[in-house]
């Protein structure tokens, strides 16, 4: 008996735990689904099917069945030939692409800490293993797989719910030749949670790169960058959390630097990246006091290092943080005047510069991680804490992704049964289009984003009172909507995953996302070409047009994402987080039931049971165009 056959025999004689495919459950209820998932989870069976949909429960430990042996076992095998596994889904994607020449996508959804990022890694790893070789192919694979530490260092952070939470939206696409070899790809991003750069909740951390740098820098780097311990920096010490259990920041720093080399960053560019990271830390320590209603820098000594690291004039930095140049029109003439800022406005300007530097640096790193082609990735989760503008945008995109799942499974399946003349009793399910419309509708009534943009278009430069104006307009225009409520400091949206409360404080400023021209000009004056390139704005041209808002950008990107995914053959992974303790074998029943409910697993099973498990359209056209596999997590 060969090794593959022997292992295959072994896997078919392991302990049976519940049912592999919940379409076969004798009773369909949230309790029955939860009980089945628990039986399997306690025996380390973290994967379960609902027909073609894969349910994955985070085990919070390393499991032994992600080796080359499993890759061999699942390669070319039918879905039900082996126990449920993410490799089966990955192989199905790859074979479908090869046989039918159709673009494939995997939509990975679930809460923060449910295992979405890990699922994406397993898919990439599997496809990398089975998709051929050659020098160019290996180069593509290296970038796809080895750039990940770089993106995680700059885009991930410890949150209360997840020690390695992706704090940005991203979409992976890998393009393949007709022979099935990867010959290009792209990882694009949107909606980095840049507010994390300047403040974090208690028990959370800033982005990983800061702690990696402070732990892993050489003695020479520490001297050149002027860095010491994390508790010294305002941008790190607000949360009183500096380490993560079972994470070695010093080792991770080495992996991050190695990834920079893999994606092609020169040593000089790597040094400049670290200079910007350290420069942001030093910017945060510039403090202000108020003298006669205007801000002055408390200690000019704190201006020296950020000015040096960013290649800008020290007096220029002081001036731009404490005053602003404004154009004023009098009698048809335009005058330029300097307006002094108060302490609060100066701190806001400092933080705006820090966030802009970091987000533009992150965009650069994502761009250099590209190979040749298309698109972007995304994910995140609804969070039940103090939620602001970024979380609102993230949750909106989650609603759009849930809408795809509804359109292509619950809705489309039932429509197909009607067309095929199958005797059919319609199955009720929550269609979240009503929530999407509440957020993005332009008219009758306008959605939250349209109302927000209108308020931002008329708000004063300082933005004072704009957030309360927003709340008042939301209450008057959509206050009676069944999925909307308001409270004295914000509003509540009844998302598909539950009610989420948003604090409107800062909503308008973050939606406007304005970086004042004074600051842009300052950065364009940097001695470092790298930094000048991060600020390519044509300020004169921008003054003549109404700037687009962050909300309008995310709405456009989300709808483009939906259009892209709707053109692909979809595959679904529904990730479940079993507990808040992040410990193996810890099972919190009420949490699981809540996720089972809002992920629509019961409705998914009922719809799938009612039709035919296997179906294939009559015509499949073979084409010569290159095809791709894409996924987001």
HELIX and SHEET records of a PDB file:
HELIX    1   1 UNK A    3  UNK A   11  1                                   9    
HELIX    2   2 UNK A   22  UNK A   24  5                                   3    
HELIX    3   3 UNK A   30  UNK A   42  1                                  13    
HELIX    4   4 UNK A   68  UNK A   74  1                                   7    
HELIX    5   5 UNK A   79  UNK A   81  5                                   3    
HELIX    6   6 UNK A   86  UNK A  100  1                                  15    
HELIX    7   7 UNK A  116  UNK A  130  1                                  15    
HELIX    8   8 UNK A  135  UNK A  146  1                                  12    
HELIX    9   9 UNK A  148  UNK A  155  1                                   8    
HELIX   10  10 UNK A  194  UNK A  197  5                                   4    
HELIX   11  11 UNK A  208  UNK A  216  1                                   9    
HELIX   12  12 UNK A  219  UNK A  225  1                                   7    
HELIX   13  13 UNK A  230  UNK A  232  5                                   3    
HELIX   14  14 UNK A  234  UNK A  237  1                                   4    
HELIX   15  15 UNK A  249  UNK A  262  1                                  14    
HELIX   16  16 UNK A  267  UNK A  284  1                                  18    
HELIX   17  17 UNK A  301  UNK A  310  1                                  10    
HELIX   18  18 UNK A  314  UNK A  322  1                                   9    
HELIX   19  19 UNK A  343  UNK A  368  1                                  26    
HELIX   20  20 UNK A  389  UNK A  405  1                                  17    
HELIX   21  21 UNK A  406  UNK A  411  3                                   6    
HELIX   22  22 UNK A  412  UNK A  419  1                                   8    
HELIX   23  23 UNK A  433  UNK A  440  1                                   8    
HELIX   24  24 UNK A  448  UNK A  458  1                                  11    
HELIX   25  25 UNK A  466  UNK A  478  1                                  13    
HELIX   26  26 UNK A  507  UNK A  512  1                                   6    
HELIX   27  27 UNK A  517  UNK A  524  1                                   8    
HELIX   28  28 UNK A  529  UNK A  534  1                                   6    
HELIX   29  29 UNK A  539  UNK A  543  1                                   5    
HELIX   30  30 UNK A  550  UNK A  566  1                                  17    
HELIX   31  31 UNK A  589  UNK A  598  1                                  10    
HELIX   32  32 UNK A  601  UNK A  610  1                                  10    
SHEET    1   A 7 UNK A  47  UNK A  50  0                                        
SHEET    2   A 7 UNK A  53  UNK A  57 -1                                        
SHEET    3   A 7 UNK A 569  UNK A 576  1                                        
SHEET    4   A 7 UNK A 104  UNK A 109  1                                        
SHEET    5   A 7 UNK A 627  UNK A 632  1                                        
SHEET    6   A 7 UNK A 169  UNK A 176 -1                                        
SHEET    7   A 7 UNK A 182  UNK A 190 -1                                        
SHEET    1   B 2 UNK A 156  UNK A 157  0                                        
SHEET    2   B 2 UNK A 165  UNK A 166 -1                                        
SHEET    1   C 2 UNK A 288  UNK A 291  0                                        
SHEET    2   C 2 UNK A 294  UNK A 297 -1                                        
SHEET    1   D 2 UNK A 323  UNK A 330  0                                        
SHEET    2   D 2 UNK A 333  UNK A 340 -1                                        
SHEET    1   E 3 UNK A 484  UNK A 487  0                                        
SHEET    2   E 3 UNK A 490  UNK A 495 -1                                        
SHEET    3   E 3 UNK A 498  UNK A 503 -1                                        
END                                                                             
